[in-house]
Amino acid sequence: MVACVALCLPHCNPPNIVKVLQALQPRCTRQKLYRTTEDKDDGGNEIVWKFSPNVKSITSTSNPFVKHCVKLRQNSSYRHLHGSVIVIGDTSIREIFSWQRTLPEHPAVECLFALENCRIPKVIDDDAVRIINVNSQVIRKLSGLQSDESVQLIALLRIPSSYHILNISLKNEDWPKLFPFTHRILVLEGIQDPGNMGTLLRSATAFRWNGVFLLPGCCDPFNDKALRASRGSCFQIPIVSGSWSDLETLRQTFNMKMLAGHPASSHSQSPVIPLSKDLADSVVDSPLCLILGSEGTGLSKLTREVCELVTIPMSGDFESLNVSVAGGIFMYMLQSQISYLSL
């Protein structure tokens, strides 16, 4: 049995309430949801988040659907449970729509929260997107920002089908479904800062890398801060979250070269090669993975043993760069010379 939560019922007389509830009933269909106690009511029934098609605006921060969206922003498990994500800000939303309007699969938009009297960007099809008008208090509640001056639009989108969390071992033939192209794959290990995560995703997209693989210990790429830093790049590039065993299968399947960014001054038993044009030219035709670790803990012992270590030459006594800055330099120097956009 599925329990539906009816939200934002318009103010009406008792006889009309019955009609509204009857209108809601056909929308109460069973959906394929991940099972969790957070997704059930007090009676143990599944909750499917639906609200009346008659709703055109929300004015209260206590609205159940607003609370649901706030929890999507704050809680990674809840976000992936429902398969939905909150995207905050006009720029990120425009970039997502501009990119995906050229593709056969458009972003699955559940609704668009628009500040009163704001202009909807032309790239967004008003007729195909459900727009809910909200006031500044609701915008601040949804965004988690104290000021609403820079936020006029917030989109509730489905997490893209290009994002995968691996829970089972994959066979070699499964990988092309996750990464259509594997000439350049960025691998992130223990990147917990969402700002760094978002910036790295944006750089990977800008420099035409073919995908991103997240090893354990990384933050959620759909975290609101990561989304803000990436400007929605996680909707534009395939992302796979898995284990070292999965990464090893990927390496073997495509015979990929493994490089890892590493400080030159680090006391490593393995040789550290300086990043250079000659190095970039030597791997231009080779499919490769570039592994970057967190600034706090660096690369794991396994990564240091398996990969060729590469450093960015620097003058002076600087030990290392911020991982997102270093990642941008690595990805620019090692970027593919092949364009996959027209394939």
JOPE-V539865 format. One record per pair of residues at least 24 apart in sequence whose ideal C-beta (glycine too) atoms are under 6 Angstrom apart, sorted by sequence separation. I is the first residue (numbers start at 1). GAP is how many residues later the second one is. D is the distance in Angstrom with one decimal. If there is no record, write none. Layout:
# JOPE-V539865
I	GAP	D
I	GAP	D
This chain:
# JOPE-V539865
4	24	4.0
115	24	5.4
197	24	5.9
98	25	5.2
184	25	4.4
194	25	5.2
97	26	4.6
184	26	5.3
185	26	5.2
186	26	4.8
187	26	4.6
188	26	5.4
189	26	4.4
257	26	6.0
94	27	5.1
97	27	5.5
183	27	5.7
190	27	3.8
191	27	4.9
192	27	5.0
211	27	4.1
212	27	4.8
213	27	5.3
214	27	4.3
2	28	5.1
182	28	5.9
185	28	5.8
198	28	4.0
202	28	4.7
205	28	4.3
295	28	5.3
94	29	5.6
181	29	4.1
194	29	4.4
197	29	4.5
201	29	4.2
202	29	5.8
257	29	4.9
259	29	5.9
188	30	5.3
195	30	6.0
199	30	5.1
194	31	3.8
198	31	2.6
202	31	4.5
205	31	5.1
256	31	4.7
257	31	4.1
258	31	5.3
259	31	5.2
260	31	4.1
261	31	5.1
292	31	5.7
179	32	4.4
194	32	3.8
198	32	3.7
201	32	4.4
205	32	4.9
256	32	5.7
201	33	5.6
204	33	5.9
254	33	5.1
256	33	5.3
118	34	4.0
195	34	4.9
275	35	5.3
292	35	5.1
115	37	4.4
272	37	4.6
273	37	5.1
274	37	5.8
275	37	5.2
3	38	4.8
114	39	5.7
260	39	5.6
270	39	5.5
272	39	4.9
274	39	4.8
290	40	5.7
113	41	4.3
3	42	3.9
5	42	5.7
39	42	5.9
8	43	5.4
112	43	5.2
260	43	5.5
1	44	5.0
2	44	4.9
3	44	5.6
4	44	5.4
7	44	3.8
10	44	5.9
36	45	5.3
111	45	5.0
2	46	5.7
4	46	5.5
110	46	4.3
8	47	4.3
34	47	5.0
260	47	3.8
262	47	4.0
264	47	4.1
109	48	5.8
258	48	5.8
259	48	6.0
258	49	4.3
259	49	5.4
260	49	5.6
262	49	5.7
107	50	5.4
108	50	3.6
259	51	5.2
280	53	4.9
265	54	5.3
280	54	5.6
88	55	4.8
263	56	5.6
7	57	5.0
263	57	4.3
7	58	4.4
275	58	5.8
179	59	5.5
93	60	5.5
89	62	5.6
90	62	5.9
93	62	5.0
178	62	5.1
88	63	6.0
90	63	5.0
261	65	5.6
88	66	5.3
87	68	4.5
261	69	5.6
87	70	5.7
85	72	5.7
182	72	4.7
69	73	5.7
58	74	5.8
84	74	5.9
85	74	5.5
83	75	5.8
160	75	5.1
175	75	5.8
57	76	4.1
58	76	5.2
59	76	5.6
61	76	5.5
83	76	5.2
162	76	4.5
163	76	4.9
164	76	4.9
165	76	4.7
166	76	3.7
61	77	5.7
175	78	5.3
58	80	5.7
61	80	4.3
166	80	5.2
172	81	4.4
187	102	5.0
189	102	5.9
190	103	5.8
191	103	5.5
183	104	5.0
185	104	4.8
186	104	5.6
187	104	4.3
188	104	5.8
189	104	4.7
190	104	4.2
182	105	5.5
190	107	5.6
200	124	5.4
207	124	4.5
199	125	3.8
203	125	4.4
207	125	5.6
196	127	5.4
200	127	4.8
208	127	5.8
196	128	4.4
203	128	5.3
207	128	4.3
208	128	5.8
95	136	5.2
96	136	4.1
85	137	4.6
95	137	4.9
99	137	5.0
92	139	5.1
96	139	4.8
87	140	5.9
92	140	4.2
76	144	4.2
73	151	5.0
184	152	4.9
183	153	5.0
181	159	5.1
